[in-house]
Amino acid sequence: MKNLVLAGAVCSLASGAVAAELDTNEEQKAIEHIAVVGASTNLSITAQDIEQFQANDLADVFRESPSVSVGGSVGVAQKIYVRGLEDAYLNVTVDGAQQTSTLFHHIGRVTLDPDLLKQIDVQAGAGEATSGPGAIGGSIRFKTKDAQDLLADGEQFGGKVKASYFSNDGTRYSGSLYGNLSDTWGLLGYYSTVDRDDMEDGNGDKVYGTAADQDLLFVKASGELAKRHYLSLSVEQREEEGAFSARPNWVVLEGAPLYPSKASRDTYVANYRWDHSALGYLEATAYSTSSAFRGGRFDWLADIDTVGFDIRNTTETTDHTFVYGTDYRKDEVQSGPADGAVQNSEESSVIGIYAQAHSQITPALLLSYGLRYDSYDFQQRILLDEYYGEPVTDTAVGLDDSEISLNAGLSYQLSDAWTLGLGFAQAARGKEIGDGFTIDEYLYDGEDIPVVAGDLKPEKVTNIEASAAYSANNLEARFSVYQSVIDDVIFSGYPGNAVYNNIGELESSGVEINLAYRWESVDIYAGFSSVDVELSPRSDLYSVPYKTIDINGYEFVGLGNSRGNTWVLGADYQATAAISVGVNLTYVDDIDIDTLHQALENGWTDGLYTLNKAGYTLFDIYGSWEVSRSLQVNLAVTNLFDKLYLDHSSVGDYSEVFASVRGPYEAGRDIRMSVSYAF
């Protein structure tokens, strides 16, 4: 069952900034496709949604959302895009632990086991002050399961084993044990292993460099320390090994070399809650994440260490809710030859103070307003010449930035069925640590130049959104229109007085429509997204003046990607209490965009290149059968008609100009079957 959460059902523009929780009476529970779950959520995905597709990567997780897409095809290279902006612009958290920075700009930075996830909440566009630092494109909050989620009523101990088969092409085996350590404490242990061979595209051709082995261990203890005091402690260790190309998000031509590579991540999270009273609901999160990627042509090793915390309190009065607190994050990246000394090191940190309020002015009018202050610090620690081991610059580079961000929105209920929303939000981000594989590329045209200039400005976004929502007679609908403008975009590799420069203004604008209808045992849903992502370059960036440039994932890796209009249509049918089936259709329209502006500037081409992204239509079917209380069988067929296609959120096809520059095709038909047994 899809929870296409319409925070715009109570409409707001800080992307749901003033959404209020609906009462959970039985009538509202009957409509599960669209339900407001929080003040800053546009889309919610549940464990049941993930299970029905037998999701094995991020693309499967977001398969039914028209405004969230995943490009890259290869699991290790997948990147999330929300309204055309890459996940580097999003504040991505797992149980509150921020997933930051990039080890290698040709791979993704978010790696998760879908079976572990309890819920995913997406806030599209800059939103509330509580979204965290640097959330200029929005936020994605992943929440993992705990023992209490898996134990049935009256159970003290349980377990589950699961075997999954993917015809295209692999297997997954997992097992979990969970139980109550006491009346108030539970423990969950989970292990999974995935073995994937090279998949085949819609033509039946092998997609080289897609085979990988993944192993994950997860342990989580949670419960009450005392009455009204809750604590959870978790550790996640993930490894992925395979032979990938030098650029895993590009196609691997037959006969091209592959390089043994390994990615790993260890995350430790502590969450604490104290439900004292209406005046004091304290929440605290502390986390530590270490991630690494080793591989590529030069057997390069990059490590990123992140530590941070978030402490907040919620105070409620009759008509007002106030959330206020502070958060902190510190990132450090080191890189160099895997068998050699560290050659490059950078460090960045941000500390924020924030406050967010919701005020019920009248029974029909809800206001949201808030602010946050963020202070960024960036330091280059080590930067040595690759061949001589000498400092590239005479002194290490540092930069400090601080910004105040405001947001305000309103939700007005015209009638029992209609609600209008309007919102405004700002967010800011200073210079953060660079890409682990390329932070050594600071010799520009043979001349030493600073990593960052003293006049480098922080990125700051202004997001405006308006929405209208309808809810009555088993029909839920929302229409949203938005404009998000990021000023002073920070990017590397373009002309300027430093490696990193402000290159212009990035705008993401568009419309979204979501519908859901329940008729007896059938749920029908539909969605539409149209978004334009364009850069207005600074006046001296190119020798030829361009007013706007459509963003593409090759020239502007880390910023965004242009995508055709996207439609999603589907239905779920609960045939019996034990059997359910469903179908999902995704249609993406073709688009043409002018590209290779920088290649033309550098003399690599004779003119601009019109990149065609061909449209495609995909069909997926799925079903589940609860054979008994303990035994369940799931079957899904993704890309039912074996369509050959290149996802619009992957690198486009530039093979007419540069033979090797094209994203890999997506997987062809994949028949997935899983059998799980709970005891």
C-alpha positions as CSV (number, residue, x, y, z in Angstrom):
1,M,0.0,0.0,0.0
2,K,1.5,3.3,-1.1
3,N,1.5,6.2,1.4
4,L,1.8,9.1,-1.1
5,V,1.9,11.5,1.8
6,L,0.4,14.8,0.9
7,A,1.7,17.3,3.4
8,G,0.1,19.6,0.9
9,A,-3.2,18.0,1.9
10,V,-2.9,20.5,4.6
11,C,-0.7,22.4,2.2
12,S,2.3,24.3,2.9
13,L,5.1,25.6,1.1
14,A,8.1,25.2,3.0
15,S,7.4,21.9,1.3
16,G,4.9,20.9,3.8
17,A,6.0,23.4,6.3
18,V,2.6,23.8,7.9
19,A,1.2,20.3,7.5
20,A,-0.7,19.2,10.6
21,E,-1.3,15.6,11.7
22,L,-4.8,14.3,10.8
23,D,-6.8,12.4,13.4
24,T,-6.3,8.7,13.0
25,N,-9.9,7.6,13.2
26,E,-11.1,4.5,11.4
27,E,-12.4,6.4,8.3
28,Q,-9.1,8.1,7.7
29,K,-7.2,4.8,8.2
30,A,-9.2,3.4,5.4
31,I,-7.4,5.7,2.9
32,E,-3.8,4.7,3.3
33,H,-2.4,6.0,0.0
34,I,-2.4,9.6,1.1
35,A,-2.1,10.5,4.7
36,V,-0.4,13.4,6.4
37,V,2.2,12.1,8.8
38,G,4.1,15.2,9.8
39,A,4.8,18.8,9.3
40,S,7.6,18.4,6.8
41,T,6.7,15.3,4.7
42,N,5.6,15.2,1.1
43,L,6.0,11.4,0.6
44,S,6.0,8.5,3.0
45,I,7.0,4.9,2.0
46,T,6.3,2.1,4.4
47,A,7.9,-1.3,4.9
48,Q,4.9,-2.9,3.1
49,D,5.6,-0.8,0.0
50,I,9.2,-2.0,0.0
51,E,8.2,-5.6,0.5
52,Q,5.8,-5.8,-2.4
53,F,8.5,-5.0,-4.9
54,Q,11.1,-7.1,-3.1
55,A,13.3,-4.0,-3.4
56,N,17.0,-4.7,-3.6
57,D,18.2,-1.2,-4.3
58,L,17.2,2.5,-4.1
59,A,15.6,2.5,-7.5
60,D,13.1,-0.1,-6.3
61,V,12.4,1.9,-3.1
62,F,11.3,5.0,-4.9
63,R,9.7,3.2,-7.9
64,E,6.2,4.7,-7.4
65,S,7.1,8.3,-6.8
66,P,7.0,10.7,-9.8
67,S,9.1,13.4,-8.2
68,V,11.8,11.2,-6.7
69,S,14.1,9.2,-9.1
70,V,17.2,7.2,-8.9
71,G,19.9,7.0,-11.6
72,G,23.0,5.0,-12.1
73,S,21.7,1.5,-12.8
74,V,24.7,-0.1,-10.9
75,G,23.9,-0.4,-7.2
76,V,27.1,1.2,-6.0
77,A,26.6,4.1,-8.4
78,Q,23.0,4.9,-7.7
79,K,22.1,8.5,-6.8
80,I,18.8,9.9,-5.6
81,Y,17.2,13.0,-7.3
82,V,14.4,15.0,-5.8
83,R,12.8,17.5,-8.1
84,G,15.8,17.2,-10.4
85,L,18.4,18.0,-7.6
86,E,21.0,15.4,-6.7
87,D,21.1,13.9,-3.2
88,A,24.2,16.0,-2.4
89,Y,21.8,18.8,-1.9
90,L,19.6,16.8,0.5
91,N,19.9,16.2,4.2
92,V,19.8,12.4,4.3
93,T,19.5,10.7,7.6
94,V,19.2,7.1,8.9
95,D,17.6,7.1,12.3
96,G,18.8,10.7,12.6
97,A,22.4,10.0,11.6
98,Q,23.4,12.2,8.6
99,Q,24.8,10.5,5.5
100,T,27.2,13.1,4.1
101,S,29.8,13.8,1.5
102,T,31.0,11.8,-1.5
103,L,33.8,9.2,-1.5
104,F,33.8,9.2,-5.3
105,H,31.6,11.4,-7.5
106,H,31.0,8.4,-9.8
107,I,29.3,6.4,-7.1
108,G,26.3,7.1,-4.8
109,R,26.6,8.2,-1.2
110,V,23.4,6.5,0.2
111,T,23.7,2.7,0.7
112,L,20.9,0.9,2.6
113,D,19.3,-2.6,2.9
114,P,15.6,-2.1,2.0
115,D,14.6,-5.0,4.2
116,L,15.7,-3.0,7.3
117,L,13.6,0.0,6.6
118,K,10.4,0.7,8.6
119,Q,9.6,4.0,6.9
120,I,11.0,6.7,4.6
121,D,9.8,10.3,4.7
122,V,10.7,12.7,1.9
123,Q,10.5,16.5,2.2
124,A,11.0,18.0,-1.3
125,G,12.5,21.4,-1.3
126,A,13.9,23.5,1.5
127,G,11.5,23.3,4.4
128,E,11.4,23.7,8.1
129,A,14.2,24.7,10.4
130,T,14.2,21.3,11.9
131,S,15.3,19.7,8.6
132,G,18.9,20.1,9.6
133,P,21.9,21.9,8.1
134,G,22.4,22.3,4.4
135,A,19.0,20.9,3.4
136,I,18.8,23.2,0.4
137,G,17.1,20.5,-1.8
138,G,15.0,19.0,1.0
139,S,15.5,15.9,3.2
140,I,15.1,12.2,3.2
141,R,14.6,10.5,6.6
142,F,15.1,6.7,6.7
143,K,13.9,4.9,9.8
144,T,14.9,1.4,10.6
145,K,12.9,-1.4,12.3
146,D,13.4,-2.5,15.9
147,A,12.3,-5.6,17.8
148,Q,9.0,-4.1,18.9
149,D,8.0,-3.6,15.2
150,L,8.5,-7.3,14.5
151,L,7.1,-9.0,17.6
152,A,3.5,-10.0,17.4
153,D,1.2,-9.3,20.3
154,G,2.1,-11.5,23.3
155,E,5.3,-12.7,21.7
156,Q,8.5,-12.6,23.7
157,F,10.9,-13.9,21.1
158,G,10.8,-14.4,17.3
159,G,12.8,-14.8,14.2
160,K,12.6,-14.8,10.5
161,V,14.5,-16.3,7.6
162,K,14.1,-15.2,4.0
163,A,15.3,-16.4,0.7
164,S,15.0,-14.3,-2.5
165,Y,15.7,-15.1,-6.1
166,F,16.1,-12.5,-8.8
167,S,16.1,-13.8,-12.4
168,N,18.2,-10.8,-13.5
169,D,20.4,-11.9,-11.7
170,G,21.1,-12.8,-8.1
171,T,20.1,-14.1,-4.7
172,R,19.5,-12.7,-1.3
173,Y,19.5,-14.5,2.0
174,S,18.7,-12.9,5.3
175,G,17.9,-13.9,8.8
176,S,16.8,-12.0,11.9
177,L,16.3,-12.7,15.6
178,Y,14.4,-10.4,17.9
179,G,13.0,-10.6,21.3
180,N,12.3,-8.9,24.7
181,L,15.2,-8.8,27.0
182,S,12.8,-7.5,29.7
183,D,9.4,-6.1,30.0
184,T,10.7,-2.8,28.5
185,W,13.7,-3.7,26.4
186,G,14.0,-5.5,23.0
187,L,16.9,-6.6,20.9
188,L,17.0,-7.1,17.1
189,G,19.8,-8.8,15.2
190,Y,19.8,-8.9,11.4
191,Y,22.2,-10.3,8.8
192,S,21.8,-10.4,5.0
193,T,24.0,-11.4,2.1
194,V,23.4,-10.6,-1.6
195,D,25.2,-12.2,-4.5
196,R,24.6,-10.6,-7.9
197,D,26.0,-11.5,-11.3
198,D,26.1,-9.0,-14.2
199,M,22.5,-8.2,-15.1
200,E,21.1,-8.1,-18.6
201,D,19.3,-5.1,-20.2
202,G,16.1,-5.2,-22.2
203,N,17.9,-6.5,-25.3
204,G,19.4,-9.4,-23.4
205,D,22.9,-7.9,-23.5
206,K,25.0,-8.1,-20.4
207,V,25.5,-4.9,-18.4
208,Y,29.2,-5.3,-17.4
209,G,30.4,-4.2,-14.1
210,T,27.1,-4.7,-12.3
211,A,28.0,-7.9,-10.4
212,A,28.6,-7.4,-6.7
213,D,28.6,-9.2,-3.3
214,Q,26.9,-7.3,-0.4
215,D,27.0,-8.2,3.3
216,L,25.2,-6.4,6.1
217,L,25.1,-6.8,9.9
218,F,22.6,-4.8,12.0
219,V,22.0,-4.9,15.7
220,K,19.6,-2.6,17.6
221,A,18.6,-2.5,21.2
222,S,15.7,-0.4,22.2
223,G,13.3,0.2,25.1
224,E,12.5,2.2,28.2
225,L,15.3,3.2,30.6
226,A,12.5,4.2,33.0
227,K,9.0,5.5,32.7
228,R,8.8,8.1,29.9
229,H,12.5,7.6,29.1
230,Y,13.3,5.8,25.8
231,L,16.7,4.8,24.4
232,S,17.8,3.0,21.2
233,L,21.3,2.0,20.3
234,S,22.2,0.6,16.9
235,V,25.2,-0.5,14.9
236,E,25.2,-1.2,11.2
237,Q,28.2,-2.6,9.3
238,R,27.9,-2.9,5.5
239,E,30.4,-4.1,2.8
240,E,30.1,-4.4,-0.9
241,E,32.7,-5.9,-3.2
242,G,32.8,-6.2,-7.0
243,A,34.8,-5.5,-10.1
244,F,33.7,-2.0,-11.3
245,S,34.8,0.3,-14.0
246,A,36.9,3.4,-13.5
247,R,33.6,5.3,-13.6
248,P,30.8,3.0,-12.3
249,N,28.0,5.3,-13.4
250,W,29.2,5.1,-17.0
251,V,28.7,2.2,-19.4
252,V,31.3,-0.4,-19.5
253,L,32.2,-1.2,-23.1
254,E,32.9,-4.9,-23.9
255,G,36.5,-5.7,-23.2
256,A,37.1,-2.6,-21.1
257,P,39.0,-3.2,-17.9
258,L,37.3,-3.7,-14.5
259,Y,39.0,-3.0,-11.2
260,P,38.5,-4.8,-7.9
261,S,36.7,-2.4,-5.6
262,K,35.3,-2.4,-2.1
263,A,32.9,-0.1,-0.3
264,S,32.2,-0.2,3.4
265,R,30.2,1.8,6.0
266,D,30.0,1.5,9.8
267,T,27.3,3.5,11.5
268,Y,26.6,3.9,15.2
269,V,23.5,5.7,16.4
270,A,22.0,6.5,19.8
271,N,18.5,7.9,20.1
272,Y,17.0,9.2,23.4
273,R,13.6,10.5,24.2
274,W,12.2,11.9,27.4
275,D,8.4,12.5,27.3
276,H,8.2,14.6,30.4
277,S,5.1,16.8,29.8
278,A,3.4,19.1,27.3
279,L,6.2,21.6,28.0
280,G,9.0,19.1,27.7
281,Y,9.4,16.4,25.0
282,L,13.2,16.0,24.7
283,E,14.8,14.2,21.8
284,A,18.5,13.6,21.4
285,T,20.5,11.8,18.7
286,A,24.2,11.1,18.5
287,Y,26.0,9.3,15.7
288,S,29.3,8.3,14.2
289,T,29.8,7.0,10.6
290,S,32.9,5.8,8.9
291,S,32.8,5.0,5.2
292,A,35.4,4.0,2.7
293,F,35.8,3.2,-1.0
294,R,38.9,1.5,-2.4
295,G,39.4,0.8,-6.1
296,G,39.7,2.4,-9.5
297,R,42.5,2.5,-12.0
298,F,45.0,3.7,-9.4
299,D,43.9,1.5,-6.4
300,W,42.9,4.7,-4.6
301,L,41.5,4.7,-1.0
302,A,39.2,7.4,0.3
303,D,37.8,7.5,3.9
304,I,35.2,9.8,5.4
305,D,34.5,10.0,9.1
306,T,31.4,11.8,10.4
307,V,30.3,12.5,14.0
308,G,27.3,14.6,15.1
309,F,24.4,15.2,17.3
310,D,20.9,16.8,17.4
311,I,19.2,17.9,20.6
312,R,15.7,19.3,20.5
313,N,12.7,19.9,22.8
314,T,9.0,20.3,21.9
315,T,6.7,22.5,23.9
316,E,3.0,22.4,23.3
317,T,0.3,24.8,24.5
318,T,-3.4,24.9,23.5
319,D,-2.9,26.4,20.1
320,H,0.9,26.4,19.6
321,T,3.7,23.9,19.2
322,F,7.3,25.0,19.5
323,V,10.4,22.9,18.5
324,Y,13.8,24.3,19.3
325,G,17.3,22.9,19.6
326,T,20.8,22.6,18.3
327,D,22.7,20.3,15.9
328,Y,26.3,19.7,15.1
329,R,28.2,17.7,12.5
330,K,31.9,17.3,11.7
331,D,33.2,15.6,8.5
332,E,36.8,14.6,7.7
333,V,38.0,13.1,4.4
334,Q,41.3,11.5,3.7
335,S,42.6,9.9,0.5
336,G,45.6,8.6,-1.2
337,P,47.1,5.4,-2.7
338,A,45.7,2.4,-0.9
339,D,49.2,1.1,0.0
340,G,50.7,4.5,0.5
341,A,50.6,7.5,2.8
342,V,47.6,9.9,3.1
343,Q,48.1,12.6,0.5
344,N,44.9,14.6,1.0
345,S,42.8,15.6,3.9
346,E,40.0,18.1,4.5
347,E,37.8,18.8,7.4
348,S,34.5,20.7,7.7
349,S,32.0,21.3,10.5
350,V,28.7,23.0,11.0
351,I,26.8,23.9,14.2
352,G,23.2,25.1,14.0
353,I,20.6,26.6,16.3
354,Y,17.0,26.4,15.3
355,A,13.4,27.0,16.3
356,Q,10.2,26.1,14.5
357,A,6.6,26.9,15.5
358,H,3.1,25.9,14.4
359,S,0.2,28.1,15.6
360,Q,-3.5,27.4,15.1
361,I,-4.7,31.0,14.6
362,T,-8.3,30.0,13.9
363,P,-9.9,26.5,13.5
364,A,-9.3,26.9,9.7
365,L,-5.9,28.7,9.7
366,L,-2.6,27.2,10.7
367,L,0.6,29.1,10.5
368,S,4.2,27.8,10.5
369,Y,7.2,29.9,11.1
370,G,10.8,29.3,12.0
371,L,14.5,30.2,11.7
372,R,17.9,28.5,12.0
373,Y,21.4,29.8,12.3
374,D,24.3,27.7,10.8
375,S,28.0,28.3,11.2
376,Y,30.2,26.5,8.8
377,D,34.0,25.9,9.0
378,F,36.1,24.4,6.3
379,Q,39.8,23.5,6.6
380,Q,42.2,21.9,4.1
381,R,44.6,19.8,6.3
382,I,46.9,18.0,3.9
383,L,47.5,18.4,0.2
384,L,50.6,16.9,-1.2
385,D,51.9,16.7,-4.7
386,E,51.2,13.2,-6.1
387,Y,54.7,12.6,-7.4
388,Y,57.0,14.6,-5.1
389,G,55.2,14.6,-1.8
390,E,55.5,18.3,-1.4
391,P,52.7,20.7,-0.4
392,V,50.7,21.9,-3.3
393,T,50.0,25.3,-1.6
394,D,52.2,27.1,0.9
395,T,49.6,27.2,3.6
396,A,46.5,25.2,4.4
397,V,43.2,26.8,3.3
398,G,40.4,27.7,5.6
399,L,37.0,29.3,5.2
400,D,34.3,30.3,7.7
401,D,30.6,31.1,6.8
402,S,27.5,31.7,8.8
403,E,23.9,32.2,7.6
404,I,20.4,32.7,9.0
405,S,17.5,31.0,7.2
406,L,13.9,31.8,7.6
407,N,10.7,30.0,6.8
408,A,7.0,30.8,6.9
409,G,3.8,29.1,5.6
410,L,0.1,28.9,6.1
411,S,-2.6,26.3,5.6
412,Y,-6.2,27.4,5.2
413,Q,-9.1,24.9,5.3
414,L,-11.7,26.3,3.0
415,S,-14.2,23.5,3.8
416,D,-14.2,19.9,5.1
417,A,-12.8,18.8,1.7
418,W,-10.6,21.6,0.5
419,T,-7.3,23.0,2.0
420,L,-5.0,25.6,0.5
421,G,-1.4,26.1,1.4
422,L,1.4,28.6,0.7
423,G,4.9,28.6,2.0
424,F,8.3,30.2,1.8
425,A,11.6,28.7,3.1
426,Q,15.3,29.4,3.0
427,A,18.3,27.1,3.7
428,A,22.0,27.7,3.4
429,R,25.2,25.6,3.0
430,G,28.8,26.7,3.3
431,K,31.8,24.9,1.8
432,E,32.0,21.3,2.9
433,I,34.6,18.6,2.4
434,G,35.3,17.6,-1.2
435,D,35.1,14.4,-3.1
436,G,37.4,11.7,-1.8
437,F,38.8,10.7,-5.2
438,T,39.4,14.1,-6.6
439,I,40.5,16.4,-3.8
440,D,44.0,16.0,-5.1
441,E,43.2,17.7,-8.4
442,Y,44.3,21.1,-7.2
443,L,47.0,21.8,-9.8
444,Y,45.0,23.9,-12.3
445,D,46.6,24.2,-15.7
446,G,49.9,23.6,-14.1
447,E,49.6,26.5,-11.7
448,D,49.1,26.4,-7.9
449,I,45.8,28.0,-7.0
450,P,43.9,28.1,-3.7
451,V,41.3,25.4,-3.0
452,V,38.8,28.0,-2.1
453,A,38.9,31.8,-2.5
454,G,38.4,34.1,0.4
455,D,35.3,35.6,-1.3
456,L,33.6,32.2,-1.8
457,K,30.0,32.7,-0.8
458,P,27.8,30.0,0.8
459,E,25.0,28.5,-1.2
460,K,21.5,29.8,-0.2
461,V,18.2,28.6,-1.5
462,T,14.8,30.3,-1.6
463,N,11.9,27.9,-2.0
464,I,8.3,28.9,-2.7
465,E,5.4,26.5,-3.1
466,A,1.7,26.7,-3.3
467,S,-0.8,23.8,-3.1
468,A,-4.4,22.8,-3.1
469,A,-5.6,19.5,-1.6
470,Y,-9.0,17.7,-1.6
471,S,-10.0,14.9,0.7
472,A,-13.6,13.4,0.6
473,N,-15.6,10.4,-0.6
474,N,-12.5,8.1,-0.6
475,L,-10.7,10.5,-2.9
476,E,-7.4,12.2,-2.0
477,A,-5.8,14.7,-4.3
478,R,-3.1,17.3,-4.2
479,F,-1.8,19.8,-6.7
480,S,1.5,21.7,-6.0
481,V,3.5,24.3,-7.9
482,Y,7.0,25.3,-6.7
483,Q,10.1,27.3,-7.5
484,S,13.4,26.7,-5.8
485,V,16.4,29.0,-6.5
486,I,19.9,28.3,-5.2
487,D,22.1,31.4,-5.3
488,D,25.9,31.2,-5.6
489,V,26.2,27.5,-6.5
490,I,29.6,26.1,-5.5
491,F,31.2,23.9,-8.1
492,S,34.7,22.8,-9.1
493,G,36.6,22.6,-12.3
494,Y,35.3,25.9,-13.8
495,P,37.2,29.1,-14.4
496,G,37.9,31.3,-11.4
497,N,40.5,32.3,-8.9
498,A,40.3,29.0,-7.0
499,V,39.4,25.3,-7.5
500,Y,35.9,25.9,-6.0
501,N,34.0,28.9,-7.2
502,N,30.5,30.3,-7.2
503,I,29.3,29.5,-10.8
504,G,25.8,31.0,-10.9
505,E,22.2,30.4,-9.9
506,L,20.4,27.0,-10.0
507,E,16.6,26.9,-10.4
508,S,14.3,23.9,-10.0
509,S,10.7,24.7,-10.8
510,G,7.7,22.6,-11.7
511,V,4.3,21.1,-10.7
512,E,3.3,17.9,-9.0
513,I,-0.1,16.1,-9.0
514,N,-1.0,13.2,-6.8
515,L,-4.3,11.3,-6.7
516,A,-5.5,8.3,-4.7
517,Y,-8.9,6.6,-4.6
518,R,-10.3,3.6,-2.7
519,W,-13.1,1.6,-4.1
520,E,-14.1,-1.4,-2.0
521,S,-11.0,-3.7,-2.0
522,V,-9.1,-1.7,-4.7
523,D,-6.7,1.2,-4.2
524,I,-6.0,3.3,-7.3
525,Y,-3.2,5.9,-7.3
526,A,-1.8,8.3,-9.9
527,G,1.0,10.8,-9.9
528,F,2.5,13.4,-12.3
529,S,5.7,15.4,-12.0
530,S,7.1,18.1,-14.4
531,V,10.3,19.8,-13.4
532,D,12.9,22.1,-15.1
533,V,16.4,22.3,-13.6
534,E,18.4,25.1,-15.1
535,L,21.7,27.0,-14.3
536,S,21.9,30.7,-14.9
537,P,25.7,31.0,-15.2
538,R,27.6,33.9,-13.8
539,S,28.4,36.4,-16.5
540,D,32.1,35.5,-17.0
541,L,31.8,31.7,-16.7
542,Y,31.7,31.2,-20.4
543,S,33.1,33.3,-23.3
544,V,29.7,32.9,-24.9
545,P,26.9,34.4,-22.9
546,Y,24.2,31.8,-22.0
547,K,21.1,32.9,-20.2
548,T,20.2,29.5,-18.9
549,I,21.6,25.9,-19.3
550,D,19.7,22.7,-18.8
551,I,21.4,20.7,-16.1
552,N,22.7,17.2,-17.0
553,G,24.4,14.6,-14.9
554,Y,27.6,14.5,-17.0
555,E,28.8,18.1,-16.9
556,F,27.2,19.0,-13.6
557,V,27.8,15.9,-11.5
558,G,26.7,16.6,-8.0
559,L,24.2,19.3,-8.9
560,G,21.3,17.6,-10.7
561,N,19.9,16.1,-13.9
562,S,17.1,16.9,-16.3
563,R,14.2,14.5,-16.6
564,G,11.2,14.3,-18.8
565,N,7.6,14.6,-17.5
566,T,6.9,11.6,-15.4
567,W,3.6,9.8,-14.9
568,V,2.9,7.0,-12.4
569,L,-0.3,5.0,-12.4
570,G,-1.1,1.9,-10.4
571,A,-3.6,-0.2,-8.5
572,D,-3.6,-2.6,-5.5
573,Y,-6.3,-5.3,-5.0
574,Q,-6.8,-7.2,-1.8
575,A,-8.3,-10.4,-3.2
576,T,-8.6,-12.1,0.1
577,A,-7.3,-11.6,3.6
578,A,-4.2,-13.6,2.6
579,I,-3.7,-12.6,-1.1
580,S,-3.0,-9.2,-2.6
581,V,-1.9,-8.2,-6.1
582,G,-1.0,-5.0,-7.8
583,V,0.3,-3.3,-11.0
584,N,2.4,-0.2,-11.5
585,L,3.0,1.8,-14.7
586,T,5.6,4.5,-15.1
587,Y,5.8,6.7,-18.2
588,V,8.7,9.1,-18.8
589,D,8.4,11.6,-21.7
590,D,11.4,12.2,-24.1
591,I,13.3,15.4,-23.9
592,D,16.1,17.2,-25.8
593,I,18.6,19.5,-24.1
594,D,21.6,21.4,-25.3
595,T,24.8,20.2,-23.5
596,L,28.6,20.2,-23.5
597,H,29.0,23.9,-22.9
598,Q,32.2,23.4,-21.0
599,A,33.6,21.0,-23.6
600,L,33.0,23.6,-26.2
601,E,34.7,26.2,-24.0
602,N,37.7,24.0,-23.6
603,G,37.9,23.2,-27.3
604,W,37.0,19.5,-27.0
605,T,34.1,19.9,-29.4
606,D,33.2,22.1,-32.3
607,G,29.7,23.0,-31.0
608,L,27.0,22.3,-28.5
609,Y,25.5,18.8,-28.5
610,T,21.7,18.2,-28.4
611,L,21.3,15.3,-26.0
612,N,18.2,13.3,-26.6
613,K,16.7,11.4,-23.7
614,A,14.3,8.9,-25.2
615,G,11.0,8.3,-23.4
616,Y,10.0,4.9,-22.0
617,T,7.1,3.1,-20.4
618,L,7.6,0.5,-17.7
619,F,5.1,-2.1,-16.3
620,D,5.6,-3.9,-13.0
621,I,3.3,-6.4,-11.3
622,Y,3.5,-7.9,-7.9
623,G,1.6,-10.1,-5.5
624,S,1.8,-11.7,-2.0
625,W,0.3,-14.8,-0.5
626,E,0.2,-15.3,3.3
627,V,0.2,-19.1,3.2
628,S,0.0,-19.2,7.0
629,R,0.8,-17.0,10.0
630,S,4.4,-18.1,9.6
631,L,4.9,-18.5,5.9
632,Q,4.7,-15.8,3.2
633,V,5.4,-15.9,-0.5
634,N,6.0,-12.8,-2.6
635,L,6.3,-12.5,-6.4
636,A,7.1,-9.5,-8.4
637,V,8.0,-8.9,-12.1
638,T,9.7,-5.6,-12.7
639,N,10.1,-4.2,-16.3
640,L,7.5,-6.8,-17.4
641,F,7.8,-6.2,-21.1
642,D,11.7,-6.2,-21.1
643,K,12.1,-2.6,-22.1
644,L,15.5,-1.4,-23.2
645,Y,16.0,2.1,-21.7
646,L,18.4,4.5,-20.1
647,D,16.9,6.2,-17.0
648,H,16.7,9.9,-17.4
649,S,18.4,10.3,-14.0
650,S,21.5,8.5,-15.2
651,V,24.3,9.9,-17.3
652,G,23.0,10.6,-20.8
653,D,24.1,9.1,-24.0
654,Y,27.1,11.2,-25.4
655,S,28.5,8.3,-27.4
656,E,28.3,10.2,-30.7
657,V,30.8,12.7,-29.3
658,F,32.7,10.7,-26.6
659,A,32.5,7.0,-27.2
660,S,32.6,5.9,-23.6
661,V,30.3,8.5,-22.1
662,R,26.9,7.0,-21.5
663,G,25.1,5.7,-18.5
664,P,24.5,1.9,-18.3
665,Y,21.1,0.7,-19.4
666,E,18.7,-0.4,-16.7
667,A,17.9,-4.0,-16.0
668,G,15.5,-5.8,-18.3
669,R,12.7,-8.1,-17.1
670,D,13.4,-9.3,-13.5
671,I,11.3,-12.0,-12.0
672,R,11.6,-11.8,-8.2
673,M,10.4,-14.4,-5.8
674,S,10.9,-14.5,-2.1
675,V,9.8,-17.0,0.6
676,S,10.0,-16.0,4.3
677,Y,9.3,-18.0,7.4
678,A,8.7,-16.5,10.8
679,F,9.1,-18.4,14.0
